[in-house]
Amino acid sequence: MSPWALVVAGGVIVGYGALSRRLSTTVISGPLVFMLCGLAIGPPGLDLLDRARDPEVTRTLLESALVLLLFADAAAIRARDLRREEFLPARLLVVGLPATMALGWLVAWPLLPGLSVWELALVSIVLAPTDAALGQQAVSNERVPALIRGGLSVESGLNDGLALPFFVLALAAAGEGHGHPGVGETFLRALLLSSAIGLAAGWTGASLLRWSVSRAWSSANWRQFLALAVPAVAYALCVAGEGSGFIGAWVAGLAFGICLRRVPADRGGRAQAPDPAQVTGFTERLGLLLASLSFLVFGAVILGPTLQHLTPRTVGYAVISLTVVRMLPVALALIGTGLRPASVAYLGWFGPRGLASLVFGLIAFEEHLPGTVLLGDVIAVTVGLSVCLHGASAPFLGDRYGDWFTRALRAEPGLRENALAADGGEDAPGAR
């Protein structure tokens, strides 16, 4: 890797860090800044970074970021969050996510000729998970009702993990006959074995932390390092067992959070272990930093070369994936909930595609399937468009939707969107 590429990456981090609060209220999002800088240093620009020269840099960075964020997001999810958000996360995940995959598969059929049935399925699955970081203003704007913000946040935190089993099975089916493991072996190793390893790693790490804290034997800083090590160990064990390190890390996060929250209070009413969100704070921040650098690398080594040979079909599918393929399933999932059309449209539009899609796409690309190039191009263009469109529209649409909600609430105090207000909606995950 060129030392000048490191200089540019460090300079972008310094520059964005100095302006981050100011830029957060504008159409210039963090992922957009890093992606554009990546385009500038990639082959079409200064040629400081190239996938052919630095293949391991790209994969290691993207995978490390996703592993940490999968673990941190899963550990932060609380059962009471799902209950407080009422119907929204369950509808979006149980109905909306599978419907998005199915519709994306059907739409890809006529638009992407040359791909096999399972490669078409891969396209739809890879582009199904959402990434709230690409439209952060959409979930951090306090004028947006807590129910909507929390629903989008919980959906984004869980749907990449829920999409993983579909992805590994579709990848195995697409690779069958091309020297890759079959679906049966993949099911056993990637789903069952990896889930067992993740459960053991997460539960063991949290139990050890609980035991240590109850005796005041650990410092606050090293507790965060312990949490950082758990997903790394789970990932490595799963890879050693030829399973899925991502499934292992996600399940480890779920087990870690659940185990820590089972800690009873002592006689003085004080908790005997810290909140999982505090323990995993460093893991999440490091994951966000690596994710930002991932968008820089994405712009340089993936998006830049892709833009040199765009086709109307590729761009067409990307646009449809970000609109129809997302918004129709969301509308279907929310039938009968009482949400107004403005809320359904807001939830449907803010389904950005980000880091999970990039990593899944990179893994599929490296399997050297017959349709690898087209598959990679579609994913790259879709994520690139999402970075631009969702990042730019989040501040404007957040304010516009907030204005609508304020007016509608005056006319109808019992508005469905205001369901969390009576229960202290400020504690909802999306309201923090």
N, C-alpha and C positions, 0 to 999 in steps of 0.2 A: 504493500500500500504506500502511495506517495506521501512523504512527510508534509507536502503542501496541502494534501487533502485533509490531514489532521489539523493543520493550521486553520484552514477554512472552517472545518467543523467546530473547532474551539472558538473561533471568532464569531460564528453564528450563535453559539450558545451564549457567549458574553453579550453580544448585541441584543439578542432577544430577551435575555435575562434583565438587561437594563431597561428595556421598553415594554416588558410583558404586560404590566398593569395598564399602561396607556393603550396598547394595541388590543387588549381584551375587549374593549368597547367598540372596536372598529370592525370593518369587514376583513381585516388582515389577521387571519388566525395563525397560531403557531405551526400547525402542520403545513399550511400554505407557504409560510416563510421558509421552512426547512426544505420543502419539496422544490421550490423555485431555486433555492441556492444549490440544491442537488443537480437540477437541470443545468445550471451554469458550470458546474465542475465535471459533468459527465462527458461522454464521447462527443456529443454534438457541440459542447462548449470548450472548456479548458482541457478536457481529457485527463483529469487528475485521478479519476476513479473509473474502473471498468470491471464488469462482472467476469470477463475472460481472464483478467489479470488477478483479480481479488475475489474468487468465488467463495472462499470460506468466510471472508469478512461479512459479506451480505447475509449468508445463512446464519452465522453465529449471532450477529447483532439482532436480526429480526426474531429469531427463535428465542433468544434470551429475554427480549422485551416481552414477548407473548407469554412465556412461562411465568415470569414474575407477575404480570398483570392478571393472568388467569388465576393464580394462587391468591393474590390480594383481593380481587373482586369476589371470588368465591368465599373467602374467609370473612369478608365484610357483610355478606348477606345474612340477615337475621330473619328467623321465622316470623317474628312480629311485624317486620317490614312488609312481608308478603301479605300478611293479614290486614295491615293498616292500609295498604294500597288497594285493598278490596279486590275487585274483579280484574283490574287492568293488567298486571304482570302475567297472571294465569292466562288470560285471553290472548295476549300478544305472543306468549311463548308456546302455549299448548295448541292454539288454533292458527295464529298468524304465522309462526315460524315454519311449520310444515306446509302450510298453504303457499308461502313465499317460495319454498323449494320446489313445490309441484308446479306452480305457475311459471317460474323461471325455466324449469325443464321444458315445459310445453312451448314457451315462446322461443327458446333457443333452437328448437327443432327446425323451423323454416329459415331462421336468420343465420344459422351457423352450419351450413352444409359441410360435410367432410368429417365432422366429429361423430364418434360412435355414440350409441345410446347412453353408455355409462360416462363417457366424456361430457356429454350434454348435461347429465346429472351432476357431474363434478362442478361445472360452471355455475349451476343454480345453487348448489350447496355452499360453494366457496363464497358466493356473493350474498348469502342470506344473513350472516351475523352482522350486527350493527356496532358502531363505535361512537359513543356519545362524545368523545374528545374532539371529534371533527366539527361538531356543532355545539360547543360548550355553552355558548350564550343561550341556547335553546333550553338547557336544563338548569342554568344558574340564575336566570332572570327571575327575580322574586315576584315580579308582576304576573308571571305565569302560575296558575294554581298548583299547589303542592302535589295534588293527585297526578297531574300530567307530568310534572317534573320527576316525581318519584317513579312513576310508571316507566318513563323512558330510561331512567338510570338503572332500575332493576333489570329491565329487559336487556340493556346493553351489557350489564355485568354477568348475565347468565346465558345469553343465547349463543355466545361463541363456544362455551363449554357444552351446551346441549347439541350444537351442530357437529361436534367432533365425532361422535359415533357414526353419524350419517356420512361424514367425509371419509373416514378411514375405510368403511365398508365399500363406498362407491369407488374409492381409489383402488382397492383390492380387486373389485369386479372389473374395472377398466383395464387393469394391468394383467388380468388372468390371460394366459396364453402368450404373454410377452416376457416370461421369466420371472414374474413376481409371485409372491405368496397368494394362495387362494383366499376366498372369502371365509371359509371355515377356520383356517389357521389364523387369519387376521382377527376374527371374532374372539377367538380364545386368547390370543396374545394382547391385542390392542384394547379390547374391552374388559374381559374378565381379569386377566393377569394385571394389567395396568391399573385397573380400579382397585384391586386388592392391595397392590403396592402403594398406591396413593393413600388409601385408607389407613394402612399401617403406618406410613411415614407421618401423615398429618396427625393421627391420634397419638402416636408415640411422642412426637415433638411437643404437642400441646400438653400432654400428661407430664412430661419432664419439666416443662415450663411452669405448670401449675404446682408441681411438687417443690420446685426451686423457690418460687415466689412465696409460697406459704411459709417457708423457713427463712425468708429474707436473705437468700444466698446469691441472688443474681442482681446485677446492676441493670438499670433501665436501657442503657446503650446496648449491652450484650444480649438483652432479650430481643432487640430488633435484629441483631445479627443471627440469632438462633432462628428467627422466623424467616430470614433470608436463606438460610441453609436448607430448610425443609423442602421447598420446591426444587432446589438444585439436586438434593439427594433423591427425591422421588423421580425426577426427570432422568437422572443418570441410571438409576436402578431399572426403570422401564426400558430405556434404550439398551441396557445390557441384556435384558430379557427379550429383546426384539419386539417390544410392545410400543405403545404410544406414550412418549414422555409428556405430551400436552394433557392427555386424559389423566395421567398420574398426577400432574401438578394441580389440575383443577379439582380432582377428588381430594387431594391432600389439603387444599384450601378449605373445602367444605368441612372435612373432618377436623381440621385445626380450629376453625371457628366454632363449630358445634361443641367440641370438647372443652374449649376455654369457657364457653358460656354455661356449661354445666356446673361450674364451680359454685359451691354454696357460700353464703355469707358467714362470717365468724360471729361470735357472740355479741360483738359490738356493732353488728350490722354492716361491717365494712367488707367489701369484696376481697377475696383472697387471691385474685389474679387480675391483671389489667385487661381492659377491653381489647378484643382482637384488632380493632381498627388502629389502636395506638401501637400495638406490638408490630403490626405489619406496615406501619407508616413509612419506614425507610424503604421497605421492599416496594411499596407502591410508587414512591417518589423516584427510586432508581429505575423502575419499570417505565415511568413516564418519560424520564430522560432518554432512556434507550429507545423508546418509541419515537421520540422526536428525531433522534439521529437516524432511526429507521426510515423516516420520511425523506431525510436528506439522501440516504443511500438509494431509496426507491426512485427518487427523481433522477439520480445520476445514472444508475446501472440498469434500471428496468423501464421507467417511463420514457426517458430520453430516446433510447434506441427504438422503442415502440412507436413514438410519434413520427419516426422517419418513414414508416410504411403503414399508415392508417388506411382503413378501408371503410366505406359507408356501412357495411354490415356490422363491423366492430363497434363503430360509434353509435349506430342505431340500437344495438342490443344494450350498450352501456346506458343510454338515455332511458330506454324502456325499463331496464332493471332498477334504476333509481326512482322511477315514477310509478308506472302501472304495476310492475311486479311487486313493489313494496306497498303501494297505497291500496290496491284492491284487497289483498289479504287482510290488511289492518281494518279496512271498512267491514269486511266479512266478520272478522273476529269481534268487532264491537257492536254488532247488531243486537238490539235489545238492551243495551246498557244505559240508555238515556242520555248519552253524550251528544252534544250539539254537533252539527256538521263542521263547524269551525275547529272544534277540538279533534274530531276524527281526521280532518285534513292536516292539522298540525302534527299529530302523532304519526300519520302516514308519511308526511314529507321528511320528518327528521328521523330517518333511518340511514345514517351515513355508513359507508363501507370503508373500513380502515385496516388496522394492523392485522386482525385475524384473517381477513381476506388475502392480504399480502403474503402471510406466512403459509396459509393453506395452498395458495397459488404457487408459491416457490417450491413447496414440497411436491406438488403435482408436476411442476415443470421438470424437476430433477428425476422424476420417474421415467422420463423419455418415452412417453406414450406417443402413439402416432399423431395425435392432434395437439401435441404439446405447444407448438408455436402459437396457433390460433387461440388456444385456451389461455395462454399467458398474456397475449395481447388484449383479449377482452377484459381480463381481470385488471390489468394495468390501466387501461383507459377508464374503466368504471371507477376505480379508486381515485384516479387523478381528477376526474370530473366531480366526484363526491367531495374531495378536498376543497375544490374551488367553489362549487355551488352551495354546499351546506355551510361551509365556513363563512361565506359572504352573506348568506341569507339569514343566518342565526340572529344577529343583533336586530335587524329590521323586522323580521317576522315575529321575533320574541316580543318586541315592543307593540307591534300591531295586534298580536293576539292578546297581550296583556291589556291593551285598551279595550278590546272587545269584551274580555272577561269582566272588567270593571263595570262597563255599561250594562252587561247582561245580569250581573249580580245585583245591581241596584233595582232592576226591574223584576228579578226573580231570586230572592234570597235563598231559596231552597235548590239552587242550581246543582245539578249532579256533579259538575266539576269541582264544586266547593265541599265535597263530601268529607274531606279530611279536616276541615277547619274546626268543626265541633270537637274533634278528638285530639287537637293539638298538632295540626299538620306540620308545624315547624320542625318536628322531629323526623319527618319523612326523609328518606335518603336523598332524594333529589332537592330537598330544601336547604341542605347544609351549604 
